[in-house]
Amino acid sequence: MDTSMALTRLEAAVEQQILVSGGDPDVEAAAAAILGALAAPLRETAQELAEQAAAEVAAQLPAHEID
C-alpha cells in the first residue's frame, strides 16, 4: 500500500505551520529537525497501519486476495 500521500500531507501541514511562524529561523530549524527525526518512524508507522488495515480487510473477505 502506498502511504506516501498521507506522509506528504503531514509534511505539508507542518510546513504550513512554519509559515504561520512568520519566518522565524529558530522555528524553521526546529521544525526541520523534528521532521528529519520523525521521517523514518512515521514511514514505518504508516506502513504498519496499512498492513493492519489489509489484514482486517483480508479477515473480512477470506475469498479474496488483499495486497
Secondary structure, 3 states (H helix, E strand, C coil): CCCHHHHHHHHHHHHHHHHHCCCCHHHHHHHHHHHHHHHHHHHHHHHHHHHHHHHHHHHHCCCCCCC
